[in-house]
Amino acid sequence: QPSPPLQVQGKTYARDTYSNATPTILSKVGKNLHLKPNHPLSILRSRIEAHFPQFQHLNSLSPIVTVKQNFDDLGFPPDHPGRSLTDSYYLNKQEMLRTHTSAHEVELFKAGVEQFLLTADVYRRDEIDRSHYPVFHQMEGANVTTRGEGLARLEKENEEMRQRLDSANIIITDPTRETTATNPIQEEHSEEEARIISDHLKNTLNTLVLRLFGGLRKEGDQEPLQVRWIEATFPWTSPSYEVEVLYEGKWLEILGCGVVKQDALNRSDVPQKLGWAFGLGLERIAMVLFSVPDIRLFWSEDTRFLSQFNEDSITPFKPYSRHPECYKDLAFWTAEGFHENDFCEVVRDVAGDLVEGVQLIDEFVHPKTNRRSVCYRLNYRSMDRSLSNDEVNEIQAKVIETVVEQMGVEVR
Ligand code: PHE
């Protein structure tokens, strides 16, 4: 018996063998935390938007995009792992939940937009822990222009930004200037052009980081802010970079970026333009700036969370007493093709936001039968209330029933 088509926000999507977006995931569509007044993600969005006053600020593009938008238009090869059903959520073979805000670059370039900031929810199948959630928010920034006057303006801005950075308390480490063999400039660009664009990208993001993180340091603290640039690879940019910020002794990766490949601009019908793009993860940054210890808190409806923040300032989250956690172990023989992300998905779908973590705690292969046994520890905790043991047992039973049914595993 065929399943009914998927309904999302009043629209209907035919199902096929690709459909793997679950009701729990689809229920997040339209929540728009980045637009919720006084929500940390919205406060952060406004801060960054203020850093780019001339850019178009776009905040309401639908998360349902075509596979072409999300992957093909950006030059992802057909066998790229990001396309797999274990990594991404599909409505059907043609339509999916965007995995990144870059999915909109080509359509916006096509529409003639040259400078934009686009904030939106993105969806990825992933492990479950305090800093991973299958829905999160990204901000895409792009700046393309024409040769001549356009590039001259970038050069002038480079000069201004460099002066600001020179007089600021910031140390920028950038070994990527020497890695041209593995991270090449494009043959369509002269060395001079590539340098102006890369420098503009780096200066722009270094000043943004200074603005966001510079104020974090405590009064009288002479320690400079530390930023480092790392070589990266993205199918639609070259050279490509990642940016990390030193925070409490750890390097925190906050964004990916690069010089947009001419290929992507040709596909956008603007072959004469050139420029850069970046994509930053809002939760990552907000967790640090607002001292939020668990990514699920952003989804909390508890006023003890929501009432703590307001648009005028960035204030650290004051933890209120957390409700107790409860864990249950689950051991089973895996079936052929078992994938941890599929398991996490089932858990997430059954337990919703009540699951805090799923951790592999034991595993072995039976020497005779070659079967693999795994044991997972499932951590349950609500952000908003106390869970009773009965309730957790009931959820756990339902998890077991569903993994047996859907994944063909055998509970031990
Ligand atoms: N979309 C990339 C990601 O999600 C980030 C990125 C954006 C990289 C724009 C390059 C240019 O990791």
Boltz pocket constraint, residues with backbone or C-beta under 6 A from the ligand:
constraints:
  - pocket:
      binder: B
      contacts: [[A, 99], [A, 100], [A, 101], [A, 102], [A, 141], [A, 234], [A, 237], [A, 241], [A, 255], [A, 256], [A, 257], [A, 258], [A, 277], [A, 278], [A, 279], [A, 280]]
      max_distance: 6.0
